[in-house]
Amino acid sequence: MRWSKRQLAGQRELSKFLSYVLRHHPEAIGVTLASDGSVEVETLLAALRRHGRLVDRAELEQVVATSDKRRFAFSADGTKIRANQGHSVDVALGLSPTLPPKLLFHGTVERFLPSIRAQGLIKGQRHHVHLSESQEVAKTVGSRRGRAIVLEIDAERMSKAGYEFYRSDNGVWLTDRVPPDFIGLPLAD
């Protein structure tokens, strides 16, 4: 099925709004997340309708299926939905520590480099620092705020030093922080 530009824009806007609600502000539409960050699909759809967003199950499924970063996931039985990672609200994603690949990557912009060189990568308001297996994905993430800078992370050495890594359902690597000693110089374009 081909989507019109208007339909695609509507999907992107809904995806952004779902990120806002399911990662940061469930109270904005009057829902409460379970400890794992999930909410009943029917509860979410009803809350969206009460707040003027007429979304049906098929549209929600389409957003989940076509999200470029697979930001959301349904429970195995399809009755619940949650964001895969990136929360600023307290949730327990239930991820187990996993050995990372030798290298991971992080996308940022130049203005953050002095802070990164001084204190490394920190999670800030989120639960974890987000890393990628792909330089291209890291570049895309960094470019949301300007000209992207891709940092190379020595994940293997971090892991050997006792830092834990987790891999979310959509392939994003998570860790509590990345000290400066494990961050390589920015990679050239």
C-alpha positions as CSV (number, residue, x, y, z in Angstrom):
1,M,0.0,0.0,0.0
2,R,1.3,3.4,-0.9
3,W,0.8,6.2,1.6
4,S,0.2,9.8,0.7
5,K,2.5,12.5,2.0
6,R,-0.4,13.6,4.3
7,Q,-0.8,10.1,5.7
8,L,3.0,9.7,6.2
9,A,3.1,13.0,8.0
10,G,0.2,11.9,10.2
11,Q,2.0,8.7,11.0
12,R,5.2,10.6,11.9
13,E,3.2,13.0,14.1
14,L,1.4,10.1,15.9
15,S,4.7,8.3,16.4
16,K,6.2,11.4,18.0
17,F,3.2,11.9,20.2
18,L,3.3,8.2,21.3
19,S,6.9,8.7,22.2
20,Y,6.0,11.7,24.3
21,V,3.3,9.8,26.1
22,L,4.9,6.3,26.4
23,R,8.4,7.6,27.2
24,H,7.9,10.8,29.2
25,H,4.4,12.0,30.0
26,P,1.7,9.4,30.2
27,E,-0.2,11.8,32.4
28,A,-0.6,14.1,29.4
29,I,-3.5,11.9,28.3
30,G,-4.4,10.4,31.7
31,V,-2.9,7.0,31.4
32,T,-0.6,5.2,33.9
33,L,2.2,3.0,32.7
34,A,2.7,-0.4,34.3
35,S,6.1,-1.1,35.9
36,D,7.4,-2.4,32.6
37,G,6.3,0.8,30.8
38,S,3.3,-0.8,29.1
39,V,-0.3,0.3,28.9
40,E,-3.3,-1.7,27.7
41,V,-3.9,-0.9,24.0
42,E,-7.6,-0.2,24.6
43,T,-6.8,2.1,27.5
44,L,-4.4,4.0,25.3
45,L,-6.8,4.3,22.4
46,A,-9.6,5.5,24.6
47,A,-7.3,8.1,26.2
48,L,-6.2,9.3,22.8
49,R,-9.8,9.7,21.7
50,R,-10.6,11.6,24.9
51,H,-7.8,14.0,23.9
52,G,-9.0,14.6,20.4
53,R,-6.8,12.0,18.6
54,L,-9.0,9.6,16.7
55,V,-6.7,6.7,16.4
56,D,-7.9,3.1,15.8
57,R,-6.2,-0.2,16.4
58,A,-5.2,-0.5,12.7
59,E,-3.5,2.9,12.7
60,L,-1.7,2.1,15.9
61,E,-0.5,-1.2,14.4
62,Q,0.7,0.6,11.3
63,V,2.7,3.1,13.4
64,V,4.3,0.3,15.4
65,A,5.1,-1.7,12.2
66,T,6.5,1.1,10.2
67,S,8.4,3.1,12.8
68,D,11.9,3.6,11.3
69,K,13.5,2.9,14.6
70,R,10.9,0.4,15.9
71,R,10.3,2.6,18.9
72,F,7.3,0.6,20.1
73,A,6.3,-3.0,20.7
74,F,3.2,-4.9,21.5
75,S,3.1,-7.5,24.2
76,A,3.1,-11.1,22.9
77,D,-0.7,-11.3,23.2
78,G,-1.1,-7.9,21.5
79,T,-3.1,-6.4,24.4
80,K,-0.4,-4.0,25.6
81,I,2.0,-1.5,24.0
82,R,5.2,0.1,25.3
83,A,8.1,2.2,24.1
84,N,11.2,0.0,23.7
85,Q,13.6,2.4,25.4
86,G,14.3,6.1,25.9
87,H,12.1,6.6,29.0
88,S,12.5,9.5,31.4
89,V,9.8,8.1,33.6
90,D,10.6,5.2,36.0
91,V,10.1,1.9,34.2
92,A,11.8,-1.6,34.4
93,L,12.3,-2.8,30.9
94,G,13.3,-6.3,32.1
95,L,16.4,-6.4,30.0
96,S,19.3,-8.8,30.9
97,P,22.9,-7.8,30.7
98,T,24.4,-8.8,27.3
99,L,27.9,-8.9,26.0
100,P,28.3,-6.1,23.4
101,P,30.1,-6.2,20.1
102,K,33.7,-4.9,20.1
103,L,32.6,-1.4,19.0
104,L,29.5,0.6,19.3
105,F,28.7,4.1,18.1
106,H,27.0,7.3,19.4
107,G,25.7,10.2,17.3
108,T,26.0,13.7,18.7
109,V,26.8,17.2,17.5
110,E,29.9,19.3,17.9
111,R,28.6,21.6,20.6
112,F,28.4,18.6,23.0
113,L,32.0,17.5,22.5
114,P,33.6,19.5,25.3
115,S,31.2,18.1,27.8
116,I,31.6,14.6,26.4
117,R,35.4,14.9,26.6
118,A,35.1,16.0,30.2
119,Q,32.5,13.7,31.6
120,G,31.8,11.1,28.9
121,L,28.4,10.2,27.8
122,I,25.8,10.4,30.6
123,K,22.2,9.4,30.5
124,G,20.8,12.7,31.7
125,Q,17.0,12.4,32.2
126,R,16.8,9.1,30.5
127,H,17.4,5.6,31.9
128,H,20.4,4.8,29.8
129,V,22.9,6.1,27.2
130,H,21.8,4.9,23.7
131,L,24.4,3.3,21.4
132,S,24.3,1.8,18.0
133,E,26.0,-1.1,16.2
134,S,26.0,1.0,13.0
135,Q,27.8,4.2,12.2
136,E,25.0,5.1,9.8
137,V,22.3,4.9,12.5
138,A,24.5,6.9,14.9
139,K,24.9,9.5,12.2
140,T,21.2,9.7,11.6
141,V,20.5,10.1,15.4
142,G,23.2,12.8,15.7
143,S,21.9,14.7,12.6
144,R,18.5,15.4,14.4
145,R,20.3,18.3,16.1
146,G,22.6,19.5,13.4
147,R,25.7,18.2,11.6
148,A,26.3,14.8,13.1
149,I,29.5,13.7,14.8
150,V,29.9,9.9,15.3
151,L,31.8,8.7,18.3
152,E,33.3,5.3,18.5
153,I,32.8,3.5,21.8
154,D,35.2,0.7,22.9
155,A,32.4,-1.5,24.2
156,E,34.5,-4.6,24.5
157,R,37.0,-2.9,26.8
158,M,34.1,-1.3,28.8
159,S,32.5,-4.7,29.3
160,K,35.8,-6.2,30.4
161,A,36.1,-3.3,32.9
162,G,32.7,-4.3,34.5
163,Y,30.3,-2.0,32.7
164,E,27.0,-3.6,31.8
165,F,25.2,-3.4,28.5
166,Y,21.7,-4.2,27.5
167,R,20.1,-4.6,24.1
168,S,16.6,-3.4,23.6
169,D,14.0,-5.2,21.5
170,N,14.7,-2.8,18.6
171,G,18.5,-3.3,18.6
172,V,19.5,-0.2,20.5
173,W,22.4,-0.8,23.0
174,L,22.0,0.7,26.4
175,T,24.4,1.4,29.2
176,D,24.4,3.6,32.3
177,R,27.3,5.8,31.2
178,V,30.4,5.9,28.9
179,P,33.4,7.3,30.6
180,P,35.7,9.5,28.4
181,D,38.5,6.8,28.4
182,F,36.3,4.5,26.3
183,I,35.3,7.1,23.7
184,G,37.4,7.4,20.5
185,L,37.9,10.5,18.5
186,P,35.0,11.6,16.3
187,L,34.9,9.6,13.1
188,A,35.3,11.5,9.8
189,D,32.5,11.6,7.3
